[in-house]
């Protein structure tokens, strides 16, 4: 594994200090933090990319995103092959079913997101990803029999107040936010049940919808309404690049998930909607009247309460495990001491 220094720059072996046993885990955690922040930052900056693909329409952009994501996944698996993954996957049809469902759901999610960004609803996309963790919790309550504590219900209540305020402010329910939150929740559930590595999962998911995407792109070409190839090489490259910008954050996130605790990723996830919100207000100049800002204030308060509760429960869990481990160690030591033979001393 590369450490960022060549052997020459690190000095000769005789002058190198002994490796610290703590250094490697610390370096891995730091690397995971960078990967996670980069992944969520990339997702948060997506609104800057999709307008570059115009005059292609939202459906054409979505179709190219699906096709080129599949192409990129195939290239990655050719460059870094993982023998036997498809054979193992075929042995579990249920897993293929989950990935196929994930492919359909994420297509709806991506299509909604692209349409929203290109139709001046960037701030509403931010709302969808702010409330997504709370939607996941509510799904657990409704379908999995999970229970919420008082703090979690408080966060849900604050989010509900926010939705009411934003509905009144917009004059309609925030449908974009609801669709994004619901589809991403379903996508996360399917991915969790499938438990397949990122690039392999992306390949299967996009394979499900790519035939339809290719058919649609071919139809646009026949009709003479396609943007690809008719607005310069630069625009064609950007459309093809949709696959790269889709896959890279997934790979970064996969690298982060194996190196840092999920609680830290749970905090980092709010980086994406925060960047989306800032882009919507400061770059795309979407309206933010006082009542709408109050609604987002309730959203942010719900996020703070929800995150604080998660960290608190995480600390309690860790403390309980540490205490249990110490108790087991003390019990084992006591058993060994009780079972040891008494020392024999010879008389003077």
Secondary structure, DSSP 8 states (H G I E B T S, - for coil): ---SS-HHHH--GGGS----TTHHHHHHHHHHHHHHHHHHHHHHHTHHHHGGGTTS-HHHHHHHHHHHHHHHHHHHHHHT--TTHHHHHHT-HHHHHHHHHHHHHHHHHHHHHHHHHHTT-HHHHHHHHHHHHHHHHHHHHHHH-----HHHHHHHHHHHHHHHHHHHHHTS--HHHHHHHHHHHHHHHHHHHH---HHHHHHHHHHHHHHHHHHHHHHHHHHT---TTTSHHHHHHHHHTHHHHHHHHHHHHHHHHTTS-HHHHHHHTHHHHHHHHHIIIIIS-----HHHHHHHHHHHHHHHHHHHHHHHHHHHHHHHHHHHHHHHHHHHHHHHHHHS--------
